[in-house]
């Protein structure tokens, strides 16, 4: 169970922040009526995503010597990105509008996490099998 908790993508934190802001729980922190509040929130989300993606990269390289841990980390990230895309489709079907800019930034960051995780997993498998020099 502890391994599964360690493998949950940290971008869930950004998703929680985005959902709280969209539901109006963070309105007193950010002045939503002005564009400046929206830019501040986007900057906070971008900074949080940079930190979490950096940690995800470190975590993937630390799990690489353990073999299947990097593949499990990759599949957890992949499941999260599939969930994000399904949520975006659901939101579009319900309201007829595309998700917000922070949500699209989160989806892009999660796609990057999946691609980097896949490259790390494949390169480590190649190294373990000693293929391709």
URGISUL-V767390 format. One record per pair of residues at least 4 apart in sequence whose ideal C-beta (glycine too) atoms are under 6 Angstrom apart, sorted by the first residue. I is the first residue (numbers start at 1). J is the second residue. Records with the same first field share a line. If there is no record, write none. Layout:
I = J  J
//
This chain:
7 = 72  73  76
9 = 77  80
10 = 52  55
11 = 52  110
14 = 45  48  49  106
18 = 102  103
20 = 25  26
21 = 26  41
26 = 30
27 = 32
30 = 37  40  41
31 = 37
32 = 37
42 = 102
45 = 102
49 = 53  109
53 = 109  113
56 = 113
60 = 70  73  117  120
63 = 69  70  73
64 = 70  124
68 = 72
70 = 121
71 = 121
74 = 117  118  121
77 = 113  114  117
78 = 114
80 = 110
81 = 110  111  114
84 = 107  110
88 = 99
91 = 95  99
99 = 103
126 = 131  132
//
